[in-house]
Amino acid sequence: MRVLVTGGAGFIGSHFVRTLGQARVTVLDRLTYAGDRANLEGVPHDFVHGDVCDAELLGRVVPGHDVVVNFAAESHVDRSIEGAAEFVRTNVLGTQTLMQACLEAGTPRIVQVSTDEVYGSIETGSWDEDAPLRPRSPYAASKAGGDLIARAYAVTHGLPVSITRCGNNYGPYQFPEKVVPLFVTNLLQGRRVPLYGDGGNVRDWIHVDDHCRGIRLVAERGEPGEVYHIAGTAELTNLELTERLLEALGAGWDMVERVADRKGHDRRYSLDDSRLRALGYRPRTAFTDGLAETVRWYADNPSWWKGKRQTG
């Protein structure tokens, strides 16, 4: 089986590649600040340095692959607030360009990897896959746009593309701008950590390995045109997450710096993953175990994260 993984040098994409076993894998990555070929060291693959917006390149790379999984995305909310253009370019135009290339190549299976943030914010309960898209940040809006493009290709052209949406990922190799690696690496260096607003924002946490297993299941058994949620194993406020990270690093609350809340900060995310569970999916990594493993990885691998550009 030949698998093309776009954005495969990033955090989630590289983990997905590492789990593919005997498949013949092509990684296409633009190697922007969060993409790193070191994430793929020791993993057999063919590497193409390129952009999902490059139709000519995709016309050469996509044909011959049995599965295409699209991780290529700009994904940091704060950066999208500072400047949305690159998010729209990569997440919307890039998705359209890739879908067109897959259509022309007759690709048998495609998975568009997305996020729970496309739904906005929910006070109680959980979203199912038919919930309306109400994104509240430029990042979320660009991902929603890409999802709609993918679905339109499924409906209009019969393209066999499924969409996955998940909550907040954590695990090794995550670029230290996201909250878990940012807090861990700051505390390892004796630096304070920034906590937005009142810390009451709630997120659903999923280990990257569980996320990737869900994606593989959708690639194998998902229905074209359908959306599948991949829910996590822990719903925590940012205060609760901070407390766990402080405890794991042996630090006190004096290491926390309260900062102004993010513009348009979504209060709570929560996904109903019944559709995927009906296909046999179950998460395997308990949050307590996964977080401890993640903290150890960053503590043991300072050469990977030191010098990488951080926010906060």
Buried (B, 14 or more C-beta within 10 A) or exposed (E): EEBBBBBBBBBBBBBBBBBBEEBBBBBBBBBBEBBBBEBBEEBEBEBBEBBBBBBEBBBEBBBEBBBBBBBBBBBBBBBBBEEBEBBBBBBBBBBBBBBBBBBEBEBEBBBBBBBBBBBBBBEEEBBEBEBEBBBBBBBBBBBBBBBBBBBBBBEEEEBBBBBBBBBBBBBBBBBBBBBBBBBBBBBBEEBBBBBBBEBEBBBBBBBBBBBBBBBBBBBEEBEBBBBBBBBBBBBBBBBBBBBBBBEBBEBEEEBBEEEEEBEBBBBBBBBBBEBBBEBEBEBEBEBEEBBEBBBEBBBEEEEBBEEBEBEB
